[in-house]
Amino acid sequence: MNIDISKEEYRDLLDVLHMADWVMHAHETEKALGTERYDRIIQKFYALAKDMGQKNLIEYDPKLKEYFPSREFDDTTESWDFIEDFTDETLWDELIHRLTDRDVARKVGGYEQMDKLNMTERFAHEGPILERYSQEFEENGLDRLEIVEQFAPTSGSQLPTHD
């Protein structure tokens, strides 16, 4: 099968591949297991850069025997904007949901108890808490979020306790 794409479409494909690669590998120090087949596809398309008139955007490292986006690619790609938007939205969504889960678990006696709730019961507990956190972060961002250390007296001294 052959796919006929223009130089502009290939440039857009490089952005899409960069975003996929970022999702798979941005937070690791070693290549994640299970991504090899995707990595091969990315390498296959990166290898076409010269033929597609985009050799300035992809560089080959003979030592590693892999293709990588060049500095020029990093400076000109629009993919960073999408990655930044995704990361920002994910932060808020994850923070709100994890804090909600924590608070529901505390309210019902732990995570095991929370897992026993049916969907209606769980939503009844989660709804107001989700709304509270959503409103708080929408209005104030992280400005009012703080880590509060609790101190409990032990043998005349006060040491922090950790939950």
C-alpha positions as CSV (number, residue, x, y, z in Angstrom):
1,M,0.0,0.0,0.0
2,N,1.2,3.5,-0.8
3,I,0.0,6.6,0.8
4,D,0.3,9.8,-1.2
5,I,0.8,12.9,1.0
6,S,2.0,16.4,0.3
7,K,5.0,18.0,1.9
8,E,2.6,20.0,4.1
9,E,0.7,16.9,5.2
10,Y,4.0,15.2,6.0
11,R,4.9,18.2,8.2
12,D,1.6,17.8,10.0
13,L,2.2,14.1,10.4
14,L,5.6,14.9,12.1
15,D,3.6,17.0,14.6
16,V,1.2,14.2,15.3
17,L,4.0,11.6,15.6
18,H,5.8,14.0,18.0
19,M,2.7,14.2,20.2
20,A,2.3,10.5,20.3
21,D,5.9,10.0,21.1
22,W,5.7,12.6,23.9
23,V,2.7,10.8,25.4
24,M,4.5,7.5,25.4
25,H,7.9,8.6,26.5
26,A,8.0,12.1,28.1
27,H,8.2,10.9,31.7
28,E,10.5,8.0,31.5
29,T,14.2,7.4,31.8
30,E,14.1,4.2,29.7
31,K,11.9,3.2,26.8
32,A,8.7,1.8,28.1
33,L,7.9,-1.8,27.3
34,G,5.1,-2.3,24.9
35,T,5.8,0.8,22.8
36,E,8.3,-0.8,20.4
37,R,5.8,-1.3,17.6
38,Y,4.8,2.4,17.8
39,D,8.4,3.5,18.0
40,R,9.1,1.5,14.8
41,I,6.3,3.3,13.0
42,I,7.6,6.7,14.2
43,Q,11.1,5.8,13.1
44,K,9.8,4.7,9.7
45,F,8.1,8.0,9.1
46,Y,11.0,10.1,10.5
47,A,13.3,8.3,8.1
48,L,11.3,9.8,5.2
49,A,12.1,13.4,6.1
50,K,14.8,13.8,3.5
51,D,12.7,12.4,0.7
52,M,9.8,14.7,1.8
53,G,12.0,17.8,1.7
54,Q,12.0,18.1,5.5
55,K,15.5,16.9,6.3
56,N,16.1,20.1,8.5
57,L,13.3,18.8,10.9
58,I,14.6,15.3,11.6
59,E,18.1,14.3,12.4
60,Y,19.7,10.8,12.4
61,D,22.0,9.8,15.3
62,P,24.3,7.1,13.9
63,K,25.5,6.2,17.4
64,L,21.9,5.4,18.6
65,K,20.8,4.4,15.1
66,E,17.6,6.5,15.5
67,Y,15.9,9.5,14.1
68,F,15.0,12.5,16.3
69,P,13.3,15.8,15.8
70,S,15.8,18.5,15.3
71,R,16.2,21.8,17.1
72,E,14.4,23.5,14.2
73,F,11.5,21.1,14.6
74,D,11.3,21.9,18.3
75,D,11.4,25.6,17.6
76,T,8.7,25.5,14.8
77,T,6.3,22.7,15.8
78,E,2.8,23.6,16.9
79,S,2.6,20.3,18.8
80,W,4.0,21.9,21.9
81,D,0.8,24.0,22.1
82,F,-1.4,20.9,22.0
83,I,0.8,19.1,24.5
84,E,0.7,22.1,26.9
85,D,-3.1,22.4,26.7
86,F,-3.5,18.6,27.2
87,T,-1.1,18.6,30.2
88,D,-2.8,21.6,31.8
89,E,-6.3,20.1,31.4
90,T,-5.1,16.7,32.7
91,L,-3.5,18.3,35.7
92,W,-6.8,19.9,36.8
93,D,-8.9,16.9,36.0
94,E,-6.6,14.4,37.8
95,L,-6.2,16.7,40.8
96,I,-10.0,17.2,41.2
97,H,-10.7,13.5,40.8
98,R,-8.0,12.3,43.1
99,L,-8.9,14.7,45.8
100,T,-12.5,13.7,45.4
101,D,-11.7,10.0,45.7
102,R,-9.6,10.7,48.8
103,D,-12.4,12.7,50.4
104,V,-15.1,10.2,49.6
105,A,-12.9,7.4,51.0
106,R,-12.5,9.4,54.2
107,K,-16.2,10.0,54.4
108,V,-17.3,6.4,54.0
109,G,-14.5,4.7,56.0
110,G,-11.8,4.0,53.4
111,Y,-11.1,3.0,49.9
112,E,-12.4,-0.6,50.4
113,Q,-15.8,0.8,51.6
114,M,-15.8,3.3,48.7
115,D,-15.3,0.5,46.2
116,K,-18.4,-1.2,47.7
117,L,-20.7,1.7,46.9
118,N,-23.0,1.3,44.0
119,M,-22.8,3.9,41.2
120,T,-25.8,5.9,42.6
121,E,-24.3,6.1,46.1
122,R,-20.9,6.9,44.8
123,F,-22.2,9.7,42.6
124,A,-24.2,11.1,45.5
125,H,-21.0,11.4,47.5
126,E,-18.8,12.5,44.7
127,G,-21.0,15.2,43.1
128,P,-20.8,17.9,45.7
129,I,-17.1,17.3,46.3
130,L,-16.3,17.4,42.6
131,E,-18.3,20.6,42.3
132,R,-16.5,22.2,45.3
133,Y,-13.0,21.4,43.9
134,S,-13.9,22.4,40.4
135,Q,-15.3,25.8,41.5
136,E,-12.3,26.3,43.9
137,F,-9.7,25.7,41.2
138,E,-11.5,27.6,38.5
139,E,-11.7,30.6,40.8
140,N,-8.4,30.4,42.6
141,G,-6.1,28.0,40.8
142,L,-3.5,26.7,43.2
143,D,-3.4,30.0,45.3
144,R,-5.3,28.5,48.2
145,L,-4.0,24.9,48.0
146,E,-1.6,24.1,50.8
147,I,-0.1,21.1,52.5
148,V,-1.1,21.1,56.2
149,E,1.1,19.2,58.5
150,Q,-0.6,17.8,61.6
151,F,1.3,17.6,64.8
152,A,0.6,15.2,67.6
153,P,2.3,15.4,71.0
154,T,4.5,12.4,71.8
155,S,6.6,12.2,74.9
156,G,6.7,15.9,75.3
157,S,7.7,16.7,71.7
158,Q,5.6,17.4,68.6
159,L,6.3,15.3,65.5
160,P,4.4,15.5,62.2
161,T,2.0,12.6,61.6
162,H,1.5,11.3,58.0
163,D,-1.7,9.9,56.7
